[in-house]
Amino acid sequence: MANTGRNDPCPCGSGKRYKDCCGRLSGAAGADANVSAKIARRMNDALAAQAGKDLPQAERIYREVLAMAPDLPDALHMLGVLRFEQGDCKEAAQLILRALDLTAWKFPTFRYNLGLVIARAYGKQAEHDRDAVIQRSPRMSGREDNAPDAARPQPARAVRVAPALQGLSVAGHPPPR
C-alpha cells in the first residue's frame, strides 16, 4: 500500500478515500466518533482559511486540532506548510519531519514539501553568502581597484548548514553541522 496516495480510492474496495478507510492514521482512529468528526470539521475549516490566505486563523485552527490529536500527520504537515508560507523554515521542517516520521515517510507530498522547506532555508543562506562575497569583492561592489586577485579575500569553501535548519535531525541521523 506504500504506492496508494492518501486521497486515492482505498484498495479494499469500500469506495472511500484511503485516508478515510484502511489508511486512517492513529491520531484520529483512536478518538471517539464525536472528536473525530470535530477534528475533520476543524481541518476543513483550517484548509479553507489557508486557501483564503487567512494564515493566522488557519494556524490557530491547526494548533487547536493538534491539541486534540497531537500525532495527527495531516495537521502537522499542513501546519508545517503554513509555517513555510509564513517564512519560518525551522518550525516548518520540524512539523513536516514529525508528520513524515508518523507515516513512515510514505507520502510523496510530505517529502516534496520538506524539500521545498530545505531549499528555501539553504537558499536564504546562499543569498547571504553571495551578498557577503559581493561586499568583499571590489569588482562586484563597484569599488574597482588594482589589487591582484591573490590579494582579494576569497569566499569560504566550507559547506555550511542554513541557520534555519541548525539542530534539526532526521530520525536516526545526527543533525548537520
N, C-alpha and C positions, 0 to 999 in steps of 0.2 A: 503493500500500500504506500510505499515511500513515493511513488510517482503520482499518486492521487492528489490533486490540488484541493485545498480546503473548501473551495466553492464548487468543485465538480460534483456530479451526482455520486452518491455513495455506491460503491461496488456491490453492496449486499442486495441491491435492487429495491430498496424501500421507497425510492423516489425523492428522498430528502437529500440535502447537500451533505457532503462527507462530514463537515464540521458540526452539523446538527444531528449526526447519527453515529456511526462507528468511529468517527474521528473526534468525537466530543472529548474535550480536554478536562483534566481533573479539577480545575478551578471552578467550573460551573457544574460538572457532573455530580459532585457530591452534595451540592446545595439543594435545599428543598425546592419544590416547583415554584413557589412564590418568589423566592430570592432569585432563582434562575430567570424567571420572567422579568423581574425588575432589572437584573443585570442586562438582559437582552434589550429592554427598552432604553436603558441609560446608555448602552453602547451605541444604539441607533441615534439617540439624541446627540451624543458626542461626535459621531461621524457627520451628522448634519451640521453641527456647529463648526466643525473643522472644514467641511466643504464650503460653508458660507463665510469662511475666513474669520469667524469669531473664535480666535485661538484661546483667549483667556477662559471663555465659557467651556470650550472643548476640554481644555486642560483640567479645569475644576471637575468636570464630569468624569473624565478618565481616572482622576485620583479618587473620586468617590467610589467608582467601580472597584478600583484596586483596594480600597479599604474594606469592601465586602468580600472580594476574592483576590487576595494578593498574588496568587500564582496564575492568573488568567493571561495566557500568552497574547491573545488579541489585544487586550487593554494595554499590556506592557509594550507591545510592538507599536500600536498606534500612538501611545503617549510618547514613545521614542521618536516616531516620525514627526509628531507635533513639536517636540523639543528641537529636533533638527531644523524644522521650519523657522523656529524662533532663534536659531543660531547657537544653541547650547549642544555642541558636539559631544562633550564628555557625558552628560546625562543621557543624551540620545543613545550613545554607544552602550552605556550601562544597561539601559532598559531593553534595547534590542538584543543584546547579548543574553540577558536573562530570559527573554522570550525564546530565543534560539535554544538555550540550554534546556528549557522546559519541554521543547518539542523535538529534542534530539537533532536539531539542525535540519529538519525535514522540509521546511517550506522555503522555496526559492525566493519568494518576495521578501521574507525576513532577511535572508542572506544578501539580497540585492540592496536593500535599504541600509544594512550595516555597511556595505561597500560605499554607498553614497556618503554616509557619515564620515567614514575614514578618509575618503577622497577629499572632502571639504576640510577636514581637520588638517590633513597634510598640505592641502592647497594653501591654507592660511599661513602655514609655516613656510612654504615655498615662496609666497609673496613677501613675507617678512625678510627672508634670506635675500631675495632679489633686491629689495629696497635697500638692505644694508650694503650689498655689493655696489649698487649704484651710488650710494652716498660716499663710499670709499674710493670709487674709481673716478679720477678726474675726467677721463674721456667720456664716460657715460653721464656724468653730472653736469657737463658743460664747462668744467674747470680744466680746460686743456692745458697741459704743461709739457715740458720737455723731459720729464723724468723717464728713464728707461723702464721697460716693462718689469725687469727684475726688481726694481726698487719699489714698485707698486704693491700694496697689500694684496695678497691672493685670498680668494674665498676659501673658507674651511671646506675640507673634503670629507669630513666625517658625516655619516648619516645621523640625523637627529630625529628624535620622536617628537611629533607635534605636541605642544604643551597641553592641548585639549585631550590628549589620549594618555598622558603620563599616568602611570599607576594602574591602568586597566590591564586585564589579562583575560585570555580565553581559558576556559576550564582545562586544567592540566598543563598549561603553558605559563611560564613566568611572564610578568609584564615587560614590555620592551624598555630599553634604556636609551 
